[in-house]
Amino acid sequence: MNMSLKPILNSVEQECPRLAKEAARPTLCHPAMRPTHVDTVVAASMLLVDSKTLLKSHSQKGNYSGIRPVRLPSRKLAWPLADIEKLLNIDGCDK
């Protein structure tokens, strides 16, 4: 741990133990913690479209703007997060 953060974390532990535990948790920006795929509702909200738009496009063309989902055993679709970020030109926070 960075030595300059230690006094800050110690004071946070004294003030509120719950906040100290949350501060010590890894964030979703860590590459191992980030999801690789999202469900249709989340993908639709990221792309600012209705989930029915994604489903219809997948049904007709097999993709939505070049993003091809993976069909799960539960018959749901999992949309690759990397392709969505590429389409939206978003840099991941792990870079």
OpenMM code with the backbone's topology and positions (N, CA, C; nanometers):
from openmm import Vec3, app, unit

residues = "MET ASN MET SER LEU LYS PRO ILE LEU ASN SER VAL GLU GLN GLU CYS PRO ARG LEU ALA LYS GLU ALA ALA ARG PRO THR LEU CYS HIS PRO ALA MET ARG PRO THR HIS VAL ASP THR VAL VAL ALA ALA SER MET LEU LEU VAL ASP SER LYS THR LEU LEU LYS SER HIS SER GLN LYS GLY ASN TYR SER GLY ILE ARG PRO VAL ARG LEU PRO SER ARG LYS LEU ALA TRP PRO LEU ALA ASP ILE GLU LYS LEU LEU ASN ILE ASP GLY CYS ASP LYS".split()
positions = [
    Vec3(0.0838, -0.1171, 0.0000),
    Vec3(0.0000, 0.0000, 0.0000),
    Vec3(0.0883, 0.1234, 0.0000),
    Vec3(0.0456, 0.2251, -0.0677),
    Vec3(0.1182, 0.3500, -0.0741),
    Vec3(0.1256, 0.4107, 0.0657),
    Vec3(0.2456, 0.4518, 0.1068),
    Vec3(0.2645, 0.5041, 0.2416),
    Vec3(0.1898, 0.6349, 0.2638),
    Vec3(0.1682, 0.7138, 0.1596),
    Vec3(0.0980, 0.8408, 0.1773),
    Vec3(-0.0511, 0.8201, 0.2026),
    Vec3(-0.1056, 0.7062, 0.1631),
    Vec3(-0.2473, 0.6782, 0.1849),
    Vec3(-0.2750, 0.6163, 0.3215),
    Vec3(-0.1716, 0.5647, 0.3858),
    Vec3(-0.1918, 0.4942, 0.5122),
    Vec3(-0.2540, 0.5831, 0.6208),
    Vec3(-0.2055, 0.7067, 0.6433),
    Vec3(-0.2691, 0.7904, 0.7467),
    Vec3(-0.4148, 0.8226, 0.7146),
    Vec3(-0.4449, 0.8393, 0.5872),
    Vec3(-0.5820, 0.8699, 0.5474),
    Vec3(-0.6720, 0.7512, 0.5759),
    Vec3(-0.6280, 0.6311, 0.5374),
    Vec3(-0.7084, 0.5117, 0.5625),
    Vec3(-0.7244, 0.4850, 0.7117),
    Vec3(-0.6199, 0.5136, 0.7913),
    Vec3(-0.6310, 0.4947, 0.9360),
    Vec3(-0.7358, 0.5876, 0.9947),
    Vec3(-0.7383, 0.7129, 0.9486),
    Vec3(-0.8387, 0.8062, 1.0006),
    Vec3(-0.9789, 0.7659, 0.9557),
    Vec3(-0.9903, 0.7117, 0.8341),
    Vec3(-1.1206, 0.6652, 0.7864),
    Vec3(-1.1669, 0.5461, 0.8683),
    Vec3(-1.0749, 0.4552, 0.9032),
    Vec3(-1.1104, 0.3390, 0.9850),
    Vec3(-1.1648, 0.3816, 1.1206),
    Vec3(-1.1068, 0.4869, 1.1776),
    Vec3(-1.1530, 0.5341, 1.3074),
    Vec3(-1.2904, 0.5993, 1.2968),
    Vec3(-1.3129, 0.6747, 1.1899),
    Vec3(-1.4397, 0.7454, 1.1733),
    Vec3(-1.5537, 0.6511, 1.1372),
    Vec3(-1.5285, 0.5640, 1.0411),
    Vec3(-1.6356, 0.4767, 0.9931),
    Vec3(-1.5751, 0.3462, 0.9410),
    Vec3(-1.5854, 0.2388, 1.0164),
    Vec3(-1.5262, 0.1113, 0.9731),
    Vec3(-1.5840, 0.0595, 0.8417),
    Vec3(-1.7134, 0.0853, 0.8155),
    Vec3(-1.7751, 0.0372, 0.6915),
    Vec3(-1.7105, 0.1037, 0.5701),
    Vec3(-1.6830, 0.2351, 0.5795),
    Vec3(-1.6176, 0.3047, 0.4687),
    Vec3(-1.4771, 0.2521, 0.4457),
    Vec3(-1.4090, 0.2153, 0.5513),
    Vec3(-1.2732, 0.1624, 0.5372),
    Vec3(-1.2741, 0.0318, 0.4598),
    Vec3(-1.3734, -0.0536, 0.4866),
    Vec3(-1.3826, -0.1796, 0.4127),
    Vec3(-1.4112, -0.1538, 0.2656),
    Vec3(-1.4988, -0.0565, 0.2363),
    Vec3(-1.5308, -0.0255, 0.0970),
    Vec3(-1.4105, 0.0339, 0.0252),
    Vec3(-1.3300, 0.1130, 0.0957),
    Vec3(-1.2118, 0.1738, 0.0343),
    Vec3(-1.1070, 0.0685, 0.0008),
    Vec3(-1.1041, -0.0404, 0.0768),
    Vec3(-1.0049, -0.1449, 0.0540),
    Vec3(-1.0455, -0.2417, -0.0562),
    Vec3(-1.1720, -0.2381, -0.0982),
    Vec3(-1.2186, -0.3301, -0.2027),
    Vec3(-1.1615, -0.2930, -0.3388),
    Vec3(-1.1342, -0.3921, -0.4226),
    Vec3(-1.0917, -0.3600, -0.5591),
    Vec3(-1.2089, -0.3033, -0.6387),
    Vec3(-1.1787, -0.2150, -0.7299),
    Vec3(-1.2840, -0.1565, -0.8123),
    Vec3(-1.3069, -0.2421, -0.9358),
    Vec3(-1.4146, -0.2139, -1.0076),
    Vec3(-1.4434, -0.2869, -1.1306),
    Vec3(-1.3486, -0.2482, -1.2434),
    Vec3(-1.2634, -0.1478, -1.2194),
    Vec3(-1.1671, -0.1088, -1.3222),
    Vec3(-1.0522, -0.2086, -1.3324),
    Vec3(-1.0351, -0.2910, -1.2311),
    Vec3(-0.9310, -0.3928, -1.2377),
    Vec3(-0.9697, -0.4924, -1.3462),
    Vec3(-0.8783, -0.5245, -1.4389),
    Vec3(-0.9135, -0.6113, -1.5524),
    Vec3(-0.9748, -0.7451, -1.5129),
    Vec3(-0.9317, -0.8020, -1.4023),
    Vec3(-0.9854, -0.9318, -1.3628),
    Vec3(-1.1274, -0.9207, -1.3077),
    Vec3(-1.1671, -0.8014, -1.2650),
    Vec3(-1.2985, -0.7825, -1.2039),
    Vec3(-1.4034, -0.7335, -1.3036),
    Vec3(-1.3607, -0.6872, -1.4191),
    Vec3(-1.4556, -0.6321, -1.5158),
    Vec3(-1.5292, -0.7441, -1.5878),
    Vec3(-1.6598, -0.7284, -1.6057),
    Vec3(-1.7339, -0.8285, -1.6832),
    Vec3(-1.6944, -0.8203, -1.8303),
    Vec3(-1.7017, -0.9322, -1.8998),
    Vec3(-1.6683, -0.9331, -2.0420),
    Vec3(-1.7920, -0.9191, -2.1285),
    Vec3(-1.9074, -0.9595, -2.0752),
    Vec3(-2.0330, -0.9522, -2.1490),
    Vec3(-2.1416, -0.8935, -2.0593),
    Vec3(-2.2400, -0.8310, -2.1214),
    Vec3(-2.3545, -0.7773, -2.0478),
    Vec3(-2.4823, -0.8299, -2.1107),
    Vec3(-2.5918, -0.8261, -2.0350),
    Vec3(-2.7177, -0.8752, -2.0899),
    Vec3(-2.7800, -0.7709, -2.1832),
    Vec3(-2.8903, -0.8068, -2.2442),
    Vec3(-2.9521, -0.7235, -2.3469),
    Vec3(-2.9984, -0.5897, -2.2916),
    Vec3(-3.0538, -0.5887, -2.1724),
    Vec3(-3.1049, -0.4636, -2.1148),
    Vec3(-2.9905, -0.3658, -2.0889),
    Vec3(-2.8802, -0.4146, -2.0352),
    Vec3(-2.7649, -0.3288, -2.0075),
    Vec3(-2.7026, -0.2802, -2.1378),
    Vec3(-2.6881, -0.3691, -2.2344),
    Vec3(-2.6317, -0.3298, -2.3641),
    Vec3(-2.7185, -0.2238, -2.4301),
    Vec3(-2.8495, -0.2400, -2.4225),
    Vec3(-2.9404, -0.1423, -2.4831),
    Vec3(-2.9278, -0.0069, -2.4149),
    Vec3(-2.9160, -0.0060, -2.2839),
    Vec3(-2.9025, 0.1223, -2.2149),
    Vec3(-2.7694, 0.1893, -2.2471),
    Vec3(-2.6638, 0.1105, -2.2649),
    Vec3(-2.5348, 0.1684, -2.3033),
    Vec3(-2.5396, 0.2268, -2.4438),
    Vec3(-2.6128, 0.1602, -2.5329),
    Vec3(-2.6214, 0.2039, -2.6724),
    Vec3(-2.7348, 0.3037, -2.6960),
    Vec3(-2.8081, 0.3380, -2.5894),
    Vec3(-2.9184, 0.4346, -2.5957),
    Vec3(-3.0271, 0.3925, -2.6935),
    Vec3(-3.0597, 0.2640, -2.6914),
    Vec3(-3.1697, 0.2113, -2.7723),
    Vec3(-3.2560, 0.1236, -2.6818),
    Vec3(-3.3719, 0.0862, -2.7312),
    Vec3(-3.4594, -0.0041, -2.6576),
    Vec3(-3.4068, -0.1469, -2.6714),
    Vec3(-3.4293, -0.2288, -2.5705),
    Vec3(-3.3814, -0.3671, -2.5764),
    Vec3(-3.4473, -0.4436, -2.6913),
    Vec3(-3.5704, -0.4064, -2.7263),
    Vec3(-3.6383, -0.4724, -2.8380),
    Vec3(-3.5684, -0.4426, -2.9706),
    Vec3(-3.5037, -0.3270, -2.9795),
    Vec3(-3.4279, -0.2927, -3.1000),
    Vec3(-3.3110, -0.3891, -3.1182),
    Vec3(-3.2402, -0.4171, -3.0092),
    Vec3(-3.1282, -0.5119, -3.0165),
    Vec3(-3.1770, -0.6509, -3.0547),
    Vec3(-3.2867, -0.6933, -2.9922),
    Vec3(-3.3386, -0.8273, -3.0201),
    Vec3(-3.3872, -0.8402, -3.1638),
    Vec3(-3.4527, -0.7367, -3.2156),
    Vec3(-3.5023, -0.7410, -3.3531),
    Vec3(-3.3859, -0.7429, -3.4522),
    Vec3(-3.2856, -0.6588, -3.4268),
    Vec3(-3.1695, -0.6552, -3.5149),
    Vec3(-3.0958, -0.7890, -3.5129),
    Vec3(-3.0838, -0.8490, -3.3951),
    Vec3(-3.0190, -0.9799, -3.3863),
    Vec3(-3.0998, -1.0852, -3.4609),
    Vec3(-3.2309, -1.0761, -3.4524),
    Vec3(-3.3179, -1.1723, -3.5196),
    Vec3(-3.3083, -1.1603, -3.6715),
    Vec3(-3.3011, -1.0360, -3.7211),
    Vec3(-3.3004, -1.0139, -3.8657),
    Vec3(-3.1616, -1.0268, -3.9273),
    Vec3(-3.0604, -0.9692, -3.8609),
    Vec3(-2.9266, -0.9632, -3.9200),
    Vec3(-2.8213, -1.0457, -3.8469),
    Vec3(-2.8523, -1.0867, -3.7245),
    Vec3(-2.7543, -1.1620, -3.6466),
    Vec3(-2.6603, -1.0746, -3.5667),
    Vec3(-2.6753, -0.9422, -3.5774),
    Vec3(-2.5905, -0.8501, -3.5020),
    Vec3(-2.6615, -0.7160, -3.4881),
    Vec3(-2.6023, -0.6268, -3.4109),
    Vec3(-2.6491, -0.4887, -3.4025),
    Vec3(-2.5269, -0.4002, -3.4222),
    Vec3(-2.5217, -0.3297, -3.5317),
    Vec3(-2.4087, -0.2419, -3.5654),
    Vec3(-2.2753, -0.3153, -3.5565),
    Vec3(-2.2740, -0.4390, -3.5992),
    Vec3(-2.1512, -0.5174, -3.5991),
    Vec3(-2.1223, -0.5891, -3.4684),
    Vec3(-2.2052, -0.5694, -3.3681),
    Vec3(-2.1864, -0.6362, -3.2394),
    Vec3(-2.2668, -0.7653, -3.2408),
    Vec3(-2.1963, -0.8767, -3.2363),
    Vec3(-2.2609, -1.0082, -3.2426),
    Vec3(-2.2642, -1.0685, -3.1012),
    Vec3(-2.3843, -1.0907, -3.0471),
    Vec3(-2.3933, -1.1455, -2.9117),
    Vec3(-2.3688, -1.2958, -2.9075),
    Vec3(-2.3457, -1.3447, -2.7878),
    Vec3(-2.3279, -1.4873, -2.7627),
    Vec3(-2.4574, -1.5386, -2.7002),
    Vec3(-2.5078, -1.6505, -2.7509),
    Vec3(-2.6292, -1.7085, -2.6925),
    Vec3(-2.5886, -1.8006, -2.5776),
    Vec3(-2.6452, -1.7740, -2.4615),
    Vec3(-2.6164, -1.8530, -2.3422),
    Vec3(-2.7040, -1.9780, -2.3386),
    Vec3(-2.6674, -2.0774, -2.2578),
    Vec3(-2.7512, -2.1977, -2.2473),
    Vec3(-2.8944, -2.1674, -2.2021),
    Vec3(-2.9125, -2.0560, -2.1324),
    Vec3(-3.0464, -2.0174, -2.0878),
    Vec3(-3.1253, -1.9467, -2.1983),
    Vec3(-3.0707, -1.9441, -2.3192),
    Vec3(-3.1289, -1.8830, -2.4386),
    Vec3(-3.1257, -1.7305, -2.4350),
    Vec3(-3.0605, -1.6728, -2.3353),
    Vec3(-3.0459, -1.5278, -2.3303),
    Vec3(-2.9222, -1.4883, -2.4103),
    Vec3(-2.9150, -1.3604, -2.4460),
    Vec3(-2.8013, -1.3106, -2.5221),
    Vec3(-2.7058, -1.2355, -2.4304),
    Vec3(-2.5774, -1.2564, -2.4519),
    Vec3(-2.4731, -1.1842, -2.3795),
    Vec3(-2.3954, -1.1025, -2.4819),
    Vec3(-2.3976, -0.9719, -2.4653),
    Vec3(-2.3348, -0.8810, -2.5610),
    Vec3(-2.1937, -0.8486, -2.5141),
    Vec3(-2.0923, -0.8622, -2.6012),
    Vec3(-1.9533, -0.8372, -2.5609),
    Vec3(-1.9298, -0.6896, -2.5285),
    Vec3(-1.8837, -0.6649, -2.4085),
    Vec3(-1.8616, -0.5291, -2.3611),
    Vec3(-1.7518, -0.4587, -2.4402),
    Vec3(-1.6492, -0.5309, -2.4806),
    Vec3(-1.5397, -0.4699, -2.5570),
    Vec3(-1.5900, -0.4150, -2.6903),
    Vec3(-1.6805, -0.4881, -2.7562),
    Vec3(-1.7345, -0.4409, -2.8838),
    Vec3(-1.8247, -0.3192, -2.8651),
    Vec3(-1.9003, -0.3168, -2.7559),
    Vec3(-1.9852, -0.2005, -2.7275),
    Vec3(-1.8985, -0.0783, -2.7018),
    Vec3(-1.7923, -0.0957, -2.6219),
    Vec3(-1.7019, 0.0156, -2.5933),
    Vec3(-1.6312, 0.0626, -2.7198),
    Vec3(-1.5961, -0.0312, -2.8071),
    Vec3(-1.5311, 0.0062, -2.9321),
    Vec3(-1.6257, 0.0877, -3.0198),
    Vec3(-1.7522, 0.0462, -3.0259),
    Vec3(-1.8511, 0.1188, -3.1046),
    Vec3(-1.8730, 0.2590, -3.0488),
    Vec3(-1.8744, 0.2702, -2.9172),
    Vec3(-1.8952, 0.3998, -2.8534),
    Vec3(-1.7655, 0.4784, -2.8383),
    Vec3(-1.6539, 0.4162, -2.8755),
    Vec3(-1.5218, 0.4775, -2.8661),
    Vec3(-1.4896, 0.5155, -2.7219),
    Vec3(-1.5125, 0.4205, -2.6313),
    Vec3(-1.4841, 0.4402, -2.4896),
    Vec3(-1.3555, 0.3667, -2.4568),
    Vec3(-1.2635, 0.4363, -2.3906),
    Vec3(-1.1426, 0.3706, -2.3418),
    Vec3(-1.1746, 0.3083, -2.2077),
    Vec3(-1.1357, 0.1823, -2.1905),
    Vec3(-1.1561, 0.1169, -2.0616),
    Vec3(-1.0662, 0.1799, -1.9572),
    Vec3(-1.1050, 0.1729, -1.8314),
    Vec3(-1.0259, 0.2365, -1.7265),
    Vec3(-0.9054, 0.1521, -1.6872),
    Vec3(-0.8886, 0.0340, -1.7455),
    Vec3(-0.7731, -0.0495, -1.7130),
    Vec3(-0.6540, -0.0200, -1.8023),
    Vec3(-0.6651, 0.0768, -1.8888),
    Vec3(-0.5542, 0.1081, -1.9803),
    Vec3(-0.4729, 0.2228, -1.9286),
] * unit.nanometer
topology = app.Topology()
chain = topology.addChain("A")
for resn in residues:
    res = topology.addResidue(resn, chain)
    for name in ("N", "CA", "C"):
        topology.addAtom(name, app.Element.getBySymbol(name[0]), res)
